[in-house]
Amino acid sequence: MKITIIGTGYVGLVTGACLAEIGNDVFCLDVDPRKIDILNNGGVPIHEPGLREIIARTRAHGRITFSTDVKASVEHGEIQFIAVGTPPDEDGSADLQYVLEAARNIGRYMNGFKVIVDKSTVPVGTAERVRSVVMAELEARGAGGSDAHSFSVVSNPEFLKEGAAVEDFMRPDRIVIGIDDDERGRLAREKMKRLYAPFNRNHERTLYMDVRSAEFTKYAANAMLATRISFMNEMSNLADRVGADIEAVRRGIGSDPRIGYHFLYAGVGYGGSCFPKDVQALVRTAGENGHRLRILEAVEDVNHEQKQVLVQKIENVLGRDLTGRTFAVWGLSFKPNTDDMREAPSRRVIAALLARGARVRAYDPVALDEARRVFALDLAHEPDALARLSLVSSQEEALPDADALVILTEWKEFKSPDFMHMTSVLKNSVIFDGRNLYEPEAMAELGIDYYAIGRPH
Ligand code: UGA
């Protein structure tokens, strides 16, 4: 099928590449010529396992094109995916200007029946706004109401996780499609069904529903997952106070199939481009509808405080003034297998250590370039603090003479380090682990003073 993807960010690029991989003819549009240049020169602007290979392969077969040509992009696809950013406004609600601009362009140039798919995470009611914008544009062209320019707006939220995005796209748990119950909606449904047929071979994974419920489903899913994490983080703080082990508690409750094991890991708080933004946007949507989501307000508060829990532990051990101390930090991205540092806990933790006078020597397997960029921005007004941060190119290099090791992301390579070597080069054998990577007993045997999240010391 002929597909257009508007926006080559995470969701757009992964969607475009994967749809090309299964045989579609995909046109990816971005307004940013730099991104398109990178892609046309064989580069990939984001780090995502497997993506580079798929793009190289599908490009070689002529099934994926990258361009800034808006008119050509609209003319190309019978299905137009809108996968542009929806950054938070100052008030926390999703900023829809890029989504509506994409809709405007579709209305301006469309040349036949189009299925317009909202793939970006957008608040309930956005499909209707997209529809109005396209209609207004068609009317301005004198083409409103003509069958040759008919369209249907579909909501098809994306549930992929960064770091496993290709895998998630290729093997989805479910495909949610919100569609209007009218003649054009039925035509759109047929096209969506054909597009996703290869993912439904073994069993049908598509859930069809009305458009508003599909839009809501995306937010409710992320809000539920964020709630589980904040819940476990709260439990871990209590476990610290009553001397219980949150890891044992996690296994104990996860074995109940009604609860399940996923997303029950206590840590330094959730980050990334989705949970913080989506929880906030849902709280906003509720406010706009005269309703309060008290649980989600608490989920946000707990997460905000959780990003300081490790700093609190460090202060309890080493005191508030950390002048003259050096910390080795392992892990900067908000989670493993990505270089994404949006809302990453490392930004708050490192800023707090630097603000208390410490030096920080930090390592991440893939996020060093991104770290250089974000810390230069975060600490633009604190050049003294920025000067005390160094980014090093191996995990060992971070350690020599450090007062403690601080772990902020659970990259695989941090899971079984050479502890003998570590203790021989650290000034003090102290680990503050924000991801509960090691067993407290094993650490005690090695003579390491080990502080984790909700685990016995
Ligand atoms: C999340 C959802 O998991 C995806 O289903 C969704 O499609 C995506 O948002 C989105 O809306 O686009 P993502 O932000 O890539 O995906 O990352 P997650 O793996 O969900 O992790 C989010 C944060 O929660 C990370 O900071 C992670 O460290 C933290 N986390 C996760 C925990 O602290 N504990 C856990 O048990 C799980």
Residues whose N, C-alpha, C, O or C-beta is under 5 A from the ligand:
A	BS01	UGA	E158 F159 L160 K161 E162 I229 F263 L264 Y265 G267 G269 Y270 G271 G272 S273 C274 F275 F334 K335
